[in-house]
Amino acid sequence: MTAQEAASAPRLIQFTCPDEVTSDLRRDLVDCWVAVSNAGGAVIPYGFPPPPVTEREVGPVLDQIADGLDPRRCRMLVATVEGELAGWLILRRDPHPVVAHCGVVNHVQTHLRFRRLGIGAALMHRVRDVARDEMGLARLGLGARAGLGLEEFYRRLGWVEVGRWPGALRVAPGDDRDEILMSLAL
């Protein structure tokens, strides 16, 4: 690895408690989410209006996520490159005993400035390790929006498509997309 590659390699940081999400990190996460959503990314959560979105819409949703961080049930993984937020995701476990061995990955996003640099893959490799080694999970699931090639990205990382929910995601009036359900055995 060259010095330049080492300098631009992502640093992966895990957050497990609400008080770990500083106001600066919160601002960077919201900025990332707004940029990714407005560029057509697949991270528009339920409750957002269709793009364009603003900090005012995204901020409260991010606050709910941050407030729900808990080492047993919900963790945030953040990738930085040279101190700048490059991407992030959320890993959740359902507390119900029948499914407590499974986790769900949500809000996977890479900031536009850091696309095509392996940030998303680095986050997905790390979340696998955290889920298995630190949370004791046996399987992960995620939903991806059809029409963006995301299923190919996840397949390259070992995920398997296990189903589709036809037309489940209304991106805009007249633009309904399948939700692709994917799974990864740990």
TAHU-V659141 format. One line per field, one symbol per residue. phi: phi as a letter, one per 30 degrees, with the letter a starting at -180 (. if undefined). psi: psi as a letter, one per 40 degrees, with the letter a starting at -180 (. if undefined). burial: I if it has 9 or more other C-alpha atoms within 8 Angstrom, else O. A space follows every 50 residues. Layout:
phi=???
psi=???
burial=???
This chain:
phi=.ddddddcddccbccbbedddddddeedddeddddddddjdccddejddd edcbedddedddeddddcdaedbabccbcbbhicdclaabcbbdddedbd dcbbcbhdaceedcdicideddddddddddeddccidcabbacbddjcid ddededcjdbdclbceidccdaeibcbdcccbbbdc
psi=hidddddehihhhhheideegidddddddddddddddeeeiffhiheiii iiiidddddddddddddehhdddhihhhhihfeihdiiihhihhehddee eiihhifhihideeifeeddddddddddddddddefieiiiihihieeed ddddddeeihheiighedhgdiheghiihhhiihh.
burial=OOOOOOOOOIOIOOIIIIOOIOOOOIOIIIIIIIIIIIOOIOIOOOOIOO OOIOIOIIIOOIOOOIOIIIIOIIIIIIIIIOOOIIIIIIIIIIOOOOOI IIIIIIOIIIIOOIIOOOIIOIIIIIIIIIIIOOIOIIIIIIIIIIOOOI IOOIIOIOIIIOOOIOIIIIOOOOOIIIIIIIIIOO
